[in-house]
Amino acid sequence: MTFKAADSLAEQIAGDIAGRIIRGQLKSGERIRELHVAQTLNVSRGAVREALLILERQHLVDIHANRGAQVSELSAEHVKGLFVLLLELYVLLGTAATNWKVEAELEQYRAIQRELAVAAKFHDVGKFVVQGVELSKAGYYFANNPYLQQILDNLTPVVSRMHYLILDRRADEMQFIHQLFRGLQDALEMRDRKRMRDLLQRYCEHSCQQVLAALAGQGGAAPCA
């Protein structure tokens, strides 16, 4: 593979490595050798080094002095902390979105819901994860908060990694999450902020439980408290 467009080279490299981490092709604790990546992708080591810093900000890679970069571990403590934070961030987005003024502003959400339905029907994990990200990003317009957007953008890769971890684990998981997303759409259209928060809390708690169970190799759910 050869990358071009020097002004975004590091982002392209980071995206390539991130995709492999998110899909589980690179495992927790696995070393990412700077020279090997540079030779494989036919890019400079400086560009790889910059890409690894991007991945560190996205919580996909840990960089250690004298040991280089490793794929970040998914510990129970980190998973619980992430979903506690996500709940509050998603509530901010959802609350802002309930301030919609005209029906046309809801069309983007409706289009995403249609794509989610197709992905769920055919159990297309990749498409479902991508559309789930788009559902979150649709709220940026209403929130109009660059700080919130930056935080969520940096968390998106690790959230996607966790979704990949759980969506292939149980056949009914994608349908369950899709139903929660449809409930959120109803709450949005009715401007029902309480229901939206309740559904977001249910989504975060459920996802946290499923990730913890997957990490522990359990068949059911694990407590997230």
C-alpha positions as protocol buffer text, in pm:
chain_id: "A"
residue {
  index: 1
  type: MET
  ca { x: 0 y: 0 z: 0 }
}
residue {
  index: 2
  type: THR
  ca { x: 126 y: 348 z: -87 }
}
residue {
  index: 3
  type: PHE
  ca { x: -10 y: 668 z: 64 }
}
residue {
  index: 4
  type: LYS
  ca { x: -8 y: 1009 z: -100 }
}
residue {
  index: 5
  type: ALA
  ca { x: -130 y: 1360 z: -13 }
}
residue {
  index: 6
  type: ALA
  ca { x: 154 y: 1469 z: 216 }
}
residue {
  index: 7
  type: ASP
  ca { x: -58 y: 1722 z: 405 }
}
residue {
  index: 8
  type: SER
  ca { x: -270 y: 1440 z: 556 }
}
residue {
  index: 9
  type: LEU
  ca { x: -23 y: 1154 z: 545 }
}
residue {
  index: 10
  type: ALA
  ca { x: -10 y: 1099 z: 921 }
}
residue {
  index: 11
  type: GLU
  ca { x: -391 y: 1090 z: 941 }
}
residue {
  index: 12
  type: GLN
  ca { x: -402 y: 831 z: 662 }
}
residue {
  index: 13
  type: ILE
  ca { x: -146 y: 612 z: 837 }
}
residue {
  index: 14
  type: ALA
  ca { x: -328 y: 652 z: 1168 }
}
residue {
  index: 15
  type: GLY
  ca { x: -655 y: 557 z: 999 }
}
residue {
  index: 16
  type: ASP
  ca { x: -501 y: 242 z: 853 }
}
residue {
  index: 17
  type: ILE
  ca { x: -361 y: 127 z: 1188 }
}
residue {
  index: 18
  type: ALA
  ca { x: -675 y: 234 z: 1374 }
}
residue {
  index: 19
  type: GLY
  ca { x: -890 y: 23 z: 1144 }
}
residue {
  index: 20
  type: ARG
  ca { x: -687 y: -287 z: 1224 }
}
residue {
  index: 21
  type: ILE
  ca { x: -705 y: -220 z: 1597 }
}
residue {
  index: 22
  type: ILE
  ca { x: -1079 y: -150 z: 1587 }
}
residue {
  index: 23
  type: ARG
  ca { x: -1151 y: -470 z: 1392 }
}
residue {
  index: 24
  type: GLY
  ca { x: -938 y: -674 z: 1630 }
}
residue {
  index: 25
  type: GLN
  ca { x: -666 y: -757 z: 1378 }
}
residue {
  index: 26
  type: LEU
  ca { x: -413 y: -596 z: 1612 }
}
residue {
  index: 27
  type: LYS
  ca { x: -458 y: -724 z: 1967 }
}
residue {
  index: 28
  type: SER
  ca { x: -426 y: -556 z: 2305 }
}
residue {
  index: 29
  type: GLY
  ca { x: -62 y: -527 z: 2406 }
}
residue {
  index: 30
  type: GLU
  ca { x: 68 y: -600 z: 2056 }
}
residue {
  index: 31
  type: ARG
  ca { x: 372 y: -393 z: 1964 }
}
residue {
  index: 32
  type: ILE
  ca { x: 355 y: -157 z: 1667 }
}
residue {
  index: 33
  type: ARG
  ca { x: 704 y: -136 z: 1521 }
}
residue {
  index: 34
  type: GLU
  ca { x: 768 y: 202 z: 1369 }
}
residue {
  index: 35
  type: LEU
  ca { x: 1022 y: 81 z: 1113 }
}
residue {
  index: 36
  type: HIS
  ca { x: 806 y: -213 z: 1003 }
}
residue {
  index: 37
  type: VAL
  ca { x: 505 y: 14 z: 949 }
}
residue {
  index: 38
  type: ALA
  ca { x: 715 y: 265 z: 754 }
}
residue {
  index: 39
  type: GLN
  ca { x: 854 y: -7 z: 526 }
}
residue {
  index: 40
  type: THR
  ca { x: 517 y: -179 z: 479 }
}
residue {
  index: 41
  type: LEU
  ca { x: 334 y: 142 z: 389 }
}
residue {
  index: 42
  type: ASN
  ca { x: 626 y: 299 z: 204 }
}
residue {
  index: 43
  type: VAL
  ca { x: 626 y: 613 z: 419 }
}
residue {
  index: 44
  type: SER
  ca { x: 879 y: 789 z: 640 }
}
residue {
  index: 45
  type: ARG
  ca { x: 936 y: 697 z: 1003 }
}
residue {
  index: 46
  type: GLY
  ca { x: 857 y: 1057 z: 1094 }
}
residue {
  index: 47
  type: ALA
  ca { x: 510 y: 1024 z: 943 }
}
residue {
  index: 48
  type: VAL
  ca { x: 457 y: 698 z: 1133 }
}
residue {
  index: 49
  type: ARG
  ca { x: 571 y: 862 z: 1455 }
}
residue {
  index: 50
  type: GLU
  ca { x: 318 y: 1142 z: 1404 }
}
residue {
  index: 51
  type: ALA
  ca { x: 47 y: 885 z: 1327 }
}
residue {
  index: 52
  type: LEU
  ca { x: 120 y: 703 z: 1651 }
}
residue {
  index: 53
  type: LEU
  ca { x: 75 y: 1026 z: 1845 }
}
residue {
  index: 54
  type: ILE
  ca { x: -269 y: 1063 z: 1683 }
}
residue {
  index: 55
  type: LEU
  ca { x: -355 y: 708 z: 1786 }
}
residue {
  index: 56
  type: GLU
  ca { x: -239 y: 781 z: 2139 }
}
residue {
  index: 57
  type: ARG
  ca { x: -482 y: 1075 z: 2156 }
}
residue {
  index: 58
  type: GLN
  ca { x: -754 y: 839 z: 2034 }
}
residue {
  index: 59
  type: HIS
  ca { x: -680 y: 592 z: 2317 }
}
residue {
  index: 60
  type: LEU
  ca { x: -588 y: 313 z: 2075 }
}
residue {
  index: 61
  type: VAL
  ca { x: -214 y: 311 z: 2138 }
}
residue {
  index: 62
  type: ASP
  ca { x: 12 y: 357 z: 2440 }
}
residue {
  index: 63
  type: ILE
  ca { x: 360 y: 495 z: 2380 }
}
residue {
  index: 64
  type: HIS
  ca { x: 629 y: 402 z: 2633 }
}
residue {
  index: 65
  type: ALA
  ca { x: 980 y: 539 z: 2659 }
}
residue {
  index: 66
  type: ASN
  ca { x: 1235 y: 281 z: 2539 }
}
residue {
  index: 67
  type: ARG
  ca { x: 958 y: 33 z: 2453 }
}
residue {
  index: 68
  type: GLY
  ca { x: 780 y: 206 z: 2169 }
}
residue {
  index: 69
  type: ALA
  ca { x: 411 y: 180 z: 2088 }
}
residue {
  index: 70
  type: GLN
  ca { x: 168 y: -92 z: 2189 }
}
residue {
  index: 71
  type: VAL
  ca { x: -202 y: -143 z: 2125 }
}
residue {
  index: 72
  type: SER
  ca { x: -385 y: -13 z: 2432 }
}
residue {
  index: 73
  type: GLU
  ca { x: -527 y: -264 z: 2676 }
}
residue {
  index: 74
  type: LEU
  ca { x: -901 y: -266 z: 2740 }
}
residue {
  index: 75
  type: SER
  ca { x: -917 y: -295 z: 3117 }
}
residue {
  index: 76
  type: ALA
  ca { x: -1241 y: -314 z: 3315 }
}
residue {
  index: 77
  type: GLU
  ca { x: -1155 y: 15 z: 3485 }
}
residue {
  index: 78
  type: HIS
  ca { x: -1106 y: 191 z: 3151 }
}
residue {
  index: 79
  type: VAL
  ca { x: -1428 y: 49 z: 3006 }
}
residue {
  index: 80
  type: LYS
  ca { x: -1636 y: 160 z: 3304 }
}
residue {
  index: 81
  type: GLY
  ca { x: -1480 y: 505 z: 3305 }
}
residue {
  index: 82
  type: LEU
  ca { x: -1540 y: 548 z: 2934 }
}
residue {
  index: 83
  type: PHE
  ca { x: -1911 y: 471 z: 2947 }
}
residue {
  index: 84
  type: VAL
  ca { x: -1965 y: 695 z: 3250 }
}
residue {
  index: 85
  type: LEU
  ca { x: -1816 y: 980 z: 3046 }
}
residue {
  index: 86
  type: LEU
  ca { x: -1997 y: 885 z: 2724 }
}
residue {
  index: 87
  type: LEU
  ca { x: -2334 y: 901 z: 2894 }
}
residue {
  index: 88
  type: GLU
  ca { x: -2286 y: 1265 z: 2991 }
}
residue {
  index: 89
  type: LEU
  ca { x: -2144 y: 1360 z: 2651 }
}
residue {
  index: 90
  type: TYR
  ca { x: -2426 y: 1188 z: 2463 }
}
residue {
  index: 91
  type: VAL
  ca { x: -2685 y: 1354 z: 2687 }
}
residue {
  index: 92
  type: LEU
  ca { x: -2537 y: 1693 z: 2598 }
}
residue {
  index: 93
  type: LEU
  ca { x: -2567 y: 1610 z: 2228 }
}
residue {
  index: 94
  type: GLY
  ca { x: -2915 y: 1465 z: 2259 }
}
residue {
  index: 95
  type: THR
  ca { x: -3044 y: 1757 z: 2464 }
}
residue {
  index: 96
  type: ALA
  ca { x: -2908 y: 2003 z: 2209 }
}
residue {
  index: 97
  type: ALA
  ca { x: -3070 y: 1808 z: 1923 }
}
residue {
  index: 98
  type: THR
  ca { x: -3415 y: 1834 z: 2084 }
}
residue {
  index: 99
  type: ASN
  ca { x: -3398 y: 2205 z: 2003 }
}
residue {
  index: 100
  type: TRP
  ca { x: -3462 y: 2128 z: 1635 }
}
residue {
  index: 101
  type: LYS
  ca { x: -3691 y: 2381 z: 1470 }
}
residue {
  index: 102
  type: VAL
  ca { x: -3806 y: 2240 z: 1136 }
}
residue {
  index: 103
  type: GLU
  ca { x: -3872 y: 1886 z: 1010 }
}
residue {
  index: 104
  type: ALA
  ca { x: -3591 y: 1912 z: 756 }
}
residue {
  index: 105
  type: GLU
  ca { x: -3339 y: 1915 z: 1041 }
}
residue {
  index: 106
  type: LEU
  ca { x: -3447 y: 1562 z: 1134 }
}
residue {
  index: 107
  type: GLU
  ca { x: -3390 y: 1414 z: 789 }
}
residue {
  index: 108
  type: GLN
  ca { x: -3024 y: 1336 z: 851 }
}
residue {
  index: 109
  type: TYR
  ca { x: -3118 y: 1133 z: 1160 }
}
residue {
  index: 110
  type: ARG
  ca { x: -3391 y: 951 z: 967 }
}
residue {
  index: 111
  type: ALA
  ca { x: -3152 y: 868 z: 683 }
}
residue {
  index: 112
  type: ILE
  ca { x: -2901 y: 725 z: 931 }
}
residue {
  index: 113
  type: GLN
  ca { x: -3175 y: 518 z: 1094 }
}
residue {
  index: 114
  type: ARG
  ca { x: -3260 y: 369 z: 754 }
}
residue {
  index: 115
  type: GLU
  ca { x: -2896 y: 273 z: 700 }
}
residue {
  index: 116
  type: LEU
  ca { x: -2878 y: 123 z: 1049 }
}
residue {
  index: 117
  type: ALA
  ca { x: -3186 y: -87 z: 973 }
}
residue {
  index: 118
  type: VAL
  ca { x: -3022 y: -227 z: 658 }
}
residue {
  index: 119
  type: ALA
  ca { x: -2699 y: -302 z: 844 }
}
residue {
  index: 120
  type: ALA
  ca { x: -2889 y: -476 z: 1125 }
}
residue {
  index: 121
  type: LYS
  ca { x: -3094 y: -681 z: 878 }
}
residue {
  index: 122
  type: PHE
  ca { x: -2784 y: -820 z: 708 }
}
residue {
  index: 123
  type: HIS
  ca { x: -2568 y: -821 z: 1022 }
}
residue {
  index: 124
  type: ASP
  ca { x: -2315 y: -588 z: 860 }
}
residue {
  index: 125
  type: VAL
  ca { x: -2100 y: -499 z: 1160 }
}
residue {
  index: 126
  type: GLY
  ca { x: -1877 y: -254 z: 975 }
}
residue {
  index: 127
  type: LYS
  ca { x: -2166 y: -56 z: 833 }
}
residue {
  index: 128
  type: PHE
  ca { x: -2354 y: -60 z: 1163 }
}
residue {
  index: 129
  type: VAL
  ca { x: -2053 y: 79 z: 1351 }
}
residue {
  index: 130
  type: VAL
  ca { x: -1997 y: 352 z: 1090 }
}
residue {
  index: 131
  type: GLN
  ca { x: -2362 y: 459 z: 1096 }
}
residue {
  index: 132
  type: GLY
  ca { x: -2360 y: 458 z: 1475 }
}
residue {
  index: 133
  type: VAL
  ca { x: -2075 y: 708 z: 1460 }
}
residue {
  index: 134
  type: GLU
  ca { x: -2270 y: 918 z: 1210 }
}
residue {
  index: 135
  type: LEU
  ca { x: -2568 y: 918 z: 1446 }
}
residue {
  index: 136
  type: SER
  ca { x: -2350 y: 1076 z: 1713 }
}
residue {
  index: 137
  type: LYS
  ca { x: -2195 y: 1326 z: 1472 }
}
residue {
  index: 138
  type: ALA
  ca { x: -2537 y: 1441 z: 1354 }
}
residue {
  index: 139
  type: GLY
  ca { x: -2573 y: 1612 z: 1690 }
}
residue {
  index: 140
  type: TYR
  ca { x: -2271 y: 1835 z: 1633 }
}
residue {
  index: 141
  type: TYR
  ca { x: -2480 y: 2078 z: 1429 }
}
residue {
  index: 142
  type: PHE
  ca { x: -2720 y: 2136 z: 1718 }
}
residue {
  index: 143
  type: ALA
  ca { x: -2462 y: 2140 z: 1996 }
}
residue {
  index: 144
  type: ASN
  ca { x: -2238 y: 2388 z: 1810 }
}
residue {
  index: 145
  type: ASN
  ca { x: -1964 y: 2317 z: 2064 }
}
residue {
  index: 146
  type: PRO
  ca { x: -1616 y: 2254 z: 1918 }
}
residue {
  index: 147
  type: TYR
  ca { x: -1481 y: 2132 z: 2253 }
}
residue {
  index: 148
  type: LEU
  ca { x: -1750 y: 1866 z: 2284 }
}
residue {
  index: 149
  type: GLN
  ca { x: -1693 y: 1766 z: 1922 }
}
residue {
  index: 150
  type: GLN
  ca { x: -1318 y: 1731 z: 1970 }
}
residue {
  index: 151
  type: ILE
  ca { x: -1360 y: 1511 z: 2278 }
}
residue {
  index: 152
  type: LEU
  ca { x: -1609 y: 1284 z: 2102 }
}
residue {
  index: 153
  type: ASP
  ca { x: -1399 y: 1265 z: 1785 }
}
residue {
  index: 154
  type: ASN
  ca { x: -1102 y: 1146 z: 1990 }
}
residue {
  index: 155
  type: LEU
  ca { x: -1319 y: 888 z: 2169 }
}
residue {
  index: 156
  type: THR
  ca { x: -1489 y: 758 z: 1855 }
}
residue {
  index: 157
  type: PRO
  ca { x: -1217 y: 504 z: 1760 }
}
residue {
  index: 158
  type: VAL
  ca { x: -1209 y: 335 z: 2101 }
}
residue {
  index: 159
  type: VAL
  ca { x: -1591 y: 328 z: 2110 }
}
residue {
  index: 160
  type: SER
  ca { x: -1591 y: 167 z: 1764 }
}
residue {
  index: 161
  type: ARG
  ca { x: -1336 y: -86 z: 1887 }
}
residue {
  index: 162
  type: MET
  ca { x: -1569 y: -185 z: 2170 }
}
residue {
  index: 163
  type: HIS
  ca { x: -1866 y: -212 z: 1935 }
}
residue {
  index: 164
  type: TYR
  ca { x: -1676 y: -452 z: 1711 }
}
residue {
  index: 165
  type: LEU
  ca { x: -1590 y: -653 z: 2020 }
}
residue {
  index: 166
  type: ILE
  ca { x: -1954 y: -706 z: 2120 }
}
residue {
  index: 167
  type: LEU
  ca { x: -2150 y: -703 z: 1794 }
}
residue {
  index: 168
  type: ASP
  ca { x: -2002 y: -1030 z: 1667 }
}
residue {
  index: 169
  type: ARG
  ca { x: -2033 y: -1190 z: 2009 }
}
residue {
  index: 170
  type: ARG
  ca { x: -2411 y: -1236 z: 2015 }
}
residue {
  index: 171
  type: ALA
  ca { x: -2641 y: -1268 z: 1715 }
}
residue {
  index: 172
  type: ASP
  ca { x: -2913 y: -1053 z: 1872 }
}
residue {
  index: 173
  type: GLU
  ca { x: -2688 y: -772 z: 1995 }
}
residue {
  index: 174
  type: MET
  ca { x: -2712 y: -556 z: 1684 }
}
residue {
  index: 175
  type: GLN
  ca { x: -3091 y: -577 z: 1681 }
}
residue {
  index: 176
  type: PHE
  ca { x: -3104 y: -481 z: 2049 }
}
residue {
  index: 177
  type: ILE
  ca { x: -2887 y: -173 z: 2000 }
}
residue {
  index: 178
  type: HIS
  ca { x: -3079 y: -79 z: 1687 }
}
residue {
  index: 179
  type: GLN
  ca { x: -3403 y: -82 z: 1885 }
}
residue {
  index: 180
  type: LEU
  ca { x: -3245 y: 152 z: 2140 }
}
residue {
  index: 181
  type: PHE
  ca { x: -3138 y: 384 z: 1858 }
}
residue {
  index: 182
  type: ARG
  ca { x: -3493 y: 383 z: 1719 }
}
residue {
  index: 183
  type: GLY
  ca { x: -3622 y: 474 z: 2063 }
}
residue {
  index: 184
  type: LEU
  ca { x: -3378 y: 765 z: 2070 }
}
residue {
  index: 185
  type: GLN
  ca { x: -3515 y: 881 z: 1734 }
}
residue {
  index: 186
  type: ASP
  ca { x: -3868 y: 879 z: 1875 }
}
residue {
  index: 187
  type: ALA
  ca { x: -3755 y: 1074 z: 2182 }
}
residue {
  index: 188
  type: LEU
  ca { x: -3579 y: 1325 z: 1958 }
}
residue {
  index: 189
  type: GLU
  ca { x: -3884 y: 1383 z: 1740 }
}
residue {
  index: 190
  type: MET
  ca { x: -4106 y: 1425 z: 2048 }
}
residue {
  index: 191
  type: ARG
  ca { x: -3843 y: 1645 z: 2216 }
}
residue {
  index: 192
  type: ASP
  ca { x: -3864 y: 1414 z: 2517 }
}
residue {
  index: 193
  type: ARG
  ca { x: -3540 y: 1485 z: 2701 }
}
residue {
  index: 194
  type: LYS
  ca { x: -3615 y: 1258 z: 2997 }
}
residue {
  index: 195
  type: ARG
  ca { x: -3680 y: 957 z: 2776 }
}
residue {
  index: 196
  type: MET
  ca { x: -3369 y: 1036 z: 2575 }
}
residue {
  index: 197
  type: ARG
  ca { x: -3152 y: 1039 z: 2887 }
}
residue {
  index: 198
  type: ASP
  ca { x: -3312 y: 716 z: 3012 }
}
residue {
  index: 199
  type: LEU
  ca { x: -3244 y: 542 z: 2681 }
}
residue {
  index: 200
  type: LEU
  ca { x: -2889 y: 673 z: 2662 }
}
residue {
  index: 201
  type: GLN
  ca { x: -2826 y: 549 z: 3015 }
}
residue {
  index: 202
  type: ARG
  ca { x: -2965 y: 209 z: 2922 }
}
residue {
  index: 203
  type: TYR
  ca { x: -2748 y: 200 z: 2609 }
}
residue {
  index: 204
  type: CYS
  ca { x: -2428 y: 292 z: 2797 }
}
residue {
  index: 205
  type: GLU
  ca { x: -2491 y: 51 z: 3084 }
}
residue {
  index: 206
  type: HIS
  ca { x: -2580 y: -233 z: 2849 }
}
residue {
  index: 207
  type: SER
  ca { x: -2280 y: -173 z: 2622 }
}
residue {
  index: 208
  type: CYS
  ca { x: -2048 y: -152 z: 2922 }
}
residue {
  index: 209
  type: GLN
  ca { x: -2180 y: -484 z: 3054 }
}
residue {
  index: 210
  type: GLN
  ca { x: -2137 y: -654 z: 2719 }
}
residue {
  index: 211
  type: VAL
  ca { x: -1781 y: -528 z: 2672 }
}
residue {
  index: 212
  type: LEU
  ca { x: -1683 y: -642 z: 3020 }
}
residue {
  index: 213
  type: ALA
  ca { x: -1837 y: -984 z: 2957 }
}
residue {
  index: 214
  type: ALA
  ca { x: -1653 y: -1014 z: 2625 }
}
residue {
  index: 215
  type: LEU
  ca { x: -1323 y: -924 z: 2790 }
}
residue {
  index: 216
  type: ALA
  ca { x: -1387 y: -1181 z: 3063 }
}
residue {
  index: 217
  type: GLY
  ca { x: -1488 y: -1447 z: 2810 }
}
residue {
  index: 218
  type: GLN
  ca { x: -1832 y: -1485 z: 2963 }
}
residue {
  index: 219
  type: GLY
  ca { x: -2146 y: -1589 z: 2781 }
}
residue {
  index: 220
  type: GLY
  ca { x: -2381 y: -1333 z: 2936 }
}
residue {
  index: 221
  type: ALA
  ca { x: -2340 y: -981 z: 3069 }
}
residue {
  index: 222
  type: ALA
  ca { x: -2105 y: -860 z: 3342 }
}
residue {
  index: 223
  type: PRO
  ca { x: -2195 y: -596 z: 3602 }
}
residue {
  index: 224
  type: CYS
  ca { x: -2080 y: -245 z: 3514 }
}
residue {
  index: 225
  type: ALA
  ca { x: -2121 y: -87 z: 3857 }
}
